[in-house]
Amino acid sequence: MTQHKHSHPKRDDSLSPLQRVQQSFERQGLMRHLGAELLRVVPGECVITLPYSDKVTQQQGAFHGGAIGALADIAGGYAAMTVAPADQEVVTVEYKINFLAGCQGGELCATGRVVKAGKRVIVTAAEVMHVAEDGRQTPCAVLQQTIVPVPKSY
């Protein structure tokens, strides 16, 4: 079989930030397992939701801190990815999270935003809101994060 010079797959630098993030998000086994959904992606910002289920609870029935931290980490990381070079992925170097309230039911909505995008380091912040069944919103957690771009390995 011969290869044609013009039959290349779509290059990463031709993908929009939404397409790049969607492609990466679909590879996130943890987020799939927990039921997270990518809600919105624009340059410098990413919003992800996580529904309440028995997969994300701690022993008293509230959202587990590990699930909240993972959600905030992913939202901040994907916000960073929208400003990283098109042929790069991103990884978290460090984050600090404050839990503000224990919440049950409804869903969590994490919004990650780029605070500062440097050449080697990207700093992001994420806010996690609890959205109750009646629509009432409660701040659940805030996160600050350091991200580095890395070569894409897939």
N, C-alpha and C positions, 0 to 999 in steps of 0.2 A: 504494500500500500504506500502511496506517495503522499507527502504532506504538501499542501499549497501554502505559499508564503502569506497569503491574505486570509487564511482561515484560523487566525488566532482567537482564543477566547477573549471575552471582554476584559480589558486591563483594569486594574484597581484604580488607576488615576482617572479613569473615565466614569467611575461610579460616583453618585451623589453621596453626601454625608449620610443621608438616610439609608441608602442602599448598602454602604459600607458597614454601618452599624447593624442593620438588619441581618446581613450575611454573617457577621460575627455573633450576634445575639442568638441566632438559630443554632449555633454550635455550643451554647452554654447549657450543659447538662443539668446543672443545679437549678438554673432559672426555669427550665422546662419542667423539672421535677416538682418545683414549688408552685408552678402555675403562673409565673410572672408574665406580663405582657408589655411590649414596647408600645407606648402611647403616642409619643411625639419626639421627633429629632429635628433640631435646627442647628446651624453652626453655633457652637458654644453652649448648647443646652440639650438635655435628654430627660424625658419623663417616662417612668416605668411604674406600673401598678402591680400589686400583689394581693390577691383575694385571701380572705381568712379561710383557713381549712385546718384539719388536724395535722397537716404536714408542717405547719409553721408555728405551732403553739408550744409554750412551755408548760410546766406541771400545773399551773393555776389557770390555764386556759387563755392567757394573753398571748399576743404575738411574741415569739422568742427573740431575744436580743440578737442572736446569730442570724436569724432571717432578716431582721431590720438592718443589721450591719451589712449583710450581703447585698440587700436591695440598694442601700445608699451607695455602697462601693461600686456597684454596677452602673448606677445612674451617673455618678461622678466620672467613672472611667469612660463611659460612652460619650459624655459631654466632651471629655478630653480628646477622644478619638476623632471627633468632628473637626478639630483644629490641628491634629497631628498630620505629618506627611502621608499622602495617599497610599504609599506602599508599606505603611507601618501599622502595627497593632499597638496596644498600650498595656502596661501592667502597673499595678499599685505597688509603690515602694513603702508607703506608710499612710495610715489614717488614724484620726482621733475622732471618737464619736461621743456625743452626750445624749443619753436617753432622757426624754422629757416627761413621758407619760406611758403607763401601761394601757394597752388598748385591746379590746376584743371585738369580734364581728366585723362586718363591713370589709374595707380593704385599706391597704396602705398605698400612698402615692408618693413616690420619690422623685424630686426634681434636682438633677445635677447641673451645675453651672461652672464654666471656666472662670476662675478668678484671675489667673495670669498664665499666659502661654509663652514659655521660653523655648529655646531651641532644644535643650536637653531635659528640662523639667516642666511639667504642667501642674499648676495648683488648681484644685477644684473645691467646691463646697456643694453639699447636698442637704436638702431639707426633706424630711419624711413627715407627711401628714397622714393622720388617720381619718378616713371618711366613713362615718357611721351609716347604717342603713337609711336613716332619715336625712342624710346629706350633711349633717353637722361635721365640721372639720376641727381636729385637735392636733396641735403640733406634737409629734411623737419623738423625733430625734433630729439632731443636726450633726453634720460630719464635715471635717476638713481633711483633704487628701492630697498626697503628692504622687504624681504619675510620671512614668517615663515611657517614651516611645521605644518600641523594640521591633526588630525585623519580623515580618509575618512569616509564620512557619507552616502555613497550609495553603 
